[in-house]
Amino acid sequence: MIVFRDVSYAYEAGYPVLDGIQVEMADGLNLLLGPNGCGKSTLLKLASGVEKPDAGSVMVDGRDLWRDEIEARQRIAYLPEHPDLTPYATLDEIVSLVCRMRGRPLEEGRGALDFFGLQGAAHHTVRELSLGQRRRAVFAAVLIGTPEHVLLDEPLAGMDRSIKPRILAWIQEQVDRGALVVVVSHNIEPFRELAVRLVTVKEGKALSFSDLPQNPAEKLDLIDRLAQGKAPEAP
């Protein structure tokens, strides 16, 4: 479980993007919704420990993300929207590092590269890769090991049509094994059926919806309204 307790955050001491939010995300697929600029990606960065809250705390399975860093962070795998990798490292070096950090055999890292069709680029440096290849390389690192919390910012963006079904199948596997998965995506239709919890950000606040409609059309309508920043319709 990831719990935000009175979390506030602002970029460069400006107007707060998040203002004293209280929200919980639990096992299963948590779909993070809202219009552009509302704070979805910021919330995901705070959950992953990439950004530190100005106030409040982020708890990962009862551990403070900034006070019990080793124990809390080893449970997390994070896919950012924009890849940020050391330009002179090779893909083989990157997956080797991740394998060592997660106590996994190197063959698993190379298998993750193969999953994304990058096996032929293992000895290429990041600076030699296209933007799409860099994004797949970052995603390959996420595949290594079995983290309890998988945080994905636009997991389908920039991916070939042939790889998207495999990514969705992998996400289904993480949910089936009991992982907490958080997804931010403008392409919400592929995640509609799997989502068990919706979290929306609006005007610096976050709301969670776990009692979702059983009717697929009603569920999609709720997802669509929250994605647009609208309030859910009254029952």
C-alpha positions in Angstrom: 0.0 0.0 0.0 1.2 3.5 -0.8 -0.3 6.2 1.5 0.0 10.0 1.1 -0.4 11.8 4.4 -1.0 15.6 4.2 1.4 15.8 1.2 2.0 19.2 -0.4 4.4 19.9 -3.3 5.2 23.0 -5.4 7.7 23.5 -8.2 10.2 26.3 -7.4 8.2 27.6 -4.5 5.3 28.5 -6.8 1.6 27.7 -6.6 1.3 24.2 -5.0 0.7 21.4 -7.5 -0.5 19.2 -4.6 -1.9 20.7 -1.4 -2.3 18.5 1.7 -3.5 15.5 -0.1 -4.7 12.3 1.7 -5.0 9.3 -0.5 -4.3 5.6 -0.4 -3.4 3.2 -3.3 -3.7 -0.5 -2.7 -3.1 -3.8 -4.6 -4.5 -4.1 -8.1 -4.6 -1.6 -10.9 -4.9 2.0 -9.7 -5.7 4.3 -12.6 -4.5 7.9 -12.1 -6.7 10.3 -13.9 -7.1 14.0 -14.7 -6.5 16.6 -17.4 -3.0 17.8 -18.5 -1.2 19.7 -15.8 -3.3 18.6 -12.9 -0.5 16.9 -11.1 -0.8 13.2 -12.1 2.9 12.8 -13.0 3.9 14.8 -10.0 2.0 12.4 -7.8 3.7 9.5 -9.4 7.1 11.0 -8.9 6.4 11.5 -5.2 5.2 7.9 -4.9 8.4 6.7 -6.5 10.7 8.9 -4.5 11.9 10.9 -7.4 10.5 14.1 -5.9 10.4 14.9 -2.1 7.2 16.4 -0.7 7.5 19.9 0.8 5.3 18.7 3.6 3.7 15.5 4.7 4.9 12.0 4.1 4.7 9.1 1.6 4.4 5.7 3.2 5.2 2.5 1.3 3.9 -0.5 3.2 4.2 1.4 6.4 7.7 2.7 5.7 8.5 6.4 5.2 9.9 6.8 1.7 12.4 9.4 2.8 13.3 8.0 6.3 13.4 4.3 5.5 14.7 4.7 2.0 16.4 1.4 1.4 13.5 -0.7 2.7 10.8 1.4 1.0 12.4 2.0 -2.4 13.5 -1.6 -3.1 9.8 -2.4 -3.3 9.2 0.1 -6.2 9.7 0.0 -10.0 9.1 3.3 -11.8 8.6 4.1 -15.5 8.9 7.9 -16.0 7.1 9.5 -19.0 10.4 10.9 -20.3 13.5 8.6 -20.2 16.5 9.9 -18.3 19.5 7.6 -18.6 23.2 8.1 -18.4 24.2 8.8 -22.1 27.5 7.0 -22.1 26.4 3.8 -20.4 25.5 0.8 -22.6 22.2 -1.0 -22.2 24.0 -4.1 -21.0 25.7 -2.0 -18.3 22.3 -0.5 -17.2 20.5 -3.8 -16.9 23.5 -5.3 -15.1 23.3 -2.6 -12.5 19.6 -3.1 -12.0 20.1 -6.9 -11.7 22.7 -6.4 -9.0 20.5 -3.9 -7.1 17.5 -6.3 -7.2 19.6 -9.5 -6.7 18.6 -11.0 -10.0 20.7 -12.9 -12.5 22.1 -11.0 -15.5 20.2 -13.3 -17.8 16.9 -11.8 -16.5 18.1 -8.4 -17.5 19.0 -9.6 -21.0 15.7 -11.3 -21.3 14.0 -7.9 -20.5 15.9 -6.3 -23.3 14.8 -9.2 -25.6 11.2 -8.5 -24.5 11.5 -5.1 -26.1 13.5 -6.2 -29.1 16.6 -4.5 -27.8 18.9 -7.6 -27.6 20.8 -6.4 -30.7 21.5 -3.0 -29.1 22.8 -4.3 -25.7 26.3 -3.0 -26.4 25.1 0.4 -27.7 25.3 3.5 -25.5 22.2 5.4 -24.6 23.3 8.3 -26.8 23.3 6.0 -29.8 19.6 5.1 -29.3 16.4 6.7 -30.6 14.0 8.2 -28.2 11.7 5.2 -28.6 14.6 2.8 -27.9 15.5 4.8 -24.8 12.0 4.5 -23.5 11.9 0.8 -24.1 15.3 0.5 -22.3 13.8 2.2 -19.2 10.8 -0.1 -19.3 13.1 -3.1 -19.6 14.6 -2.1 -16.3 11.1 -2.1 -14.7 10.6 -5.7 -15.8 13.6 -7.0 -13.8 12.6 -8.7 -10.5 9.3 -8.7 -8.8 8.7 -5.3 -7.2 5.5 -5.0 -5.1 4.7 -1.6 -6.4 4.9 -0.8 -10.2 4.4 2.8 -11.2 3.9 3.5 -14.9 3.6 6.9 -16.5 2.2 6.5 -20.0 3.4 2.8 -20.5 2.0 2.6 -24.0 3.3 5.9 -25.3 5.8 5.6 -28.2 5.5 1.8 -28.3 5.1 -0.2 -31.5 1.7 -1.8 -32.1 3.3 -5.2 -31.9 4.6 -4.6 -28.3 1.5 -3.0 -26.8 -0.4 -6.3 -26.3 2.7 -7.8 -24.6 2.9 -4.8 -22.2 -0.8 -5.1 -21.4 -0.3 -8.8 -20.8 2.7 -8.1 -18.5 0.6 -5.5 -16.5 -2.1 -8.2 -16.1 0.5 -10.6 -14.8 1.6 -8.1 -12.2 -2.0 -7.6 -11.0 -2.5 -11.3 -10.9 0.5 -11.9 -8.6 -0.9 -9.3 -6.2 1.2 -6.2 -7.0 0.1 -2.6 -6.6 0.1 -1.1 -10.1 -0.4 2.6 -10.8 -0.9 3.8 -14.3 -1.1 7.3 -15.8 -2.3 7.2 -19.4 -4.2 9.3 -21.9 -5.1 6.0 -23.6 -7.5 4.8 -20.8 -9.5 2.3 -22.8 -7.0 -0.6 -22.4 -7.0 -0.2 -18.6 -10.8 0.2 -18.1 -11.6 -3.4 -17.4 -8.6 -4.1 -15.1 -8.8 -0.9 -13.0 -10.1 -1.6 -9.4 -9.4 1.9 -8.1 -9.5 5.4 -9.7 -7.5 8.3 -8.3 -8.0 11.8 -9.6 -6.2 15.0 -9.0 -8.0 18.4 -9.2 -7.1 21.8 -7.9 -4.3 20.3 -5.8 -6.4 17.7 -4.1 -6.6 13.9 -4.7 -9.7 11.8 -4.5 -9.9 8.0 -4.6 -12.8 5.9 -6.0 -12.8 2.1 -5.2 -16.5 1.3 -5.3 -16.6 1.2 -9.1 -19.7 0.5 -11.2 -20.1 -3.1 -12.3 -21.7 -2.0 -15.6 -18.8 -1.6 -18.1 -20.4 1.4 -19.8 -21.0 3.2 -16.5 -17.5 2.4 -15.4 -16.1 3.8 -18.6 -18.2 6.9 -18.2 -16.9 7.5 -14.7 -13.3 7.1 -15.9 -13.9 9.4 -18.8 -15.4 12.1 -16.6 -12.5 12.0 -14.1 -10.0 12.0 -17.0 -11.6 15.3 -18.1 -11.5 16.8 -14.6 -15.3 16.6 -14.2 -17.1 15.5 -11.1 -18.8 12.1 -11.1 -22.5 12.1 -11.8 -24.7 11.9 -8.7 -26.3 8.4 -8.2 
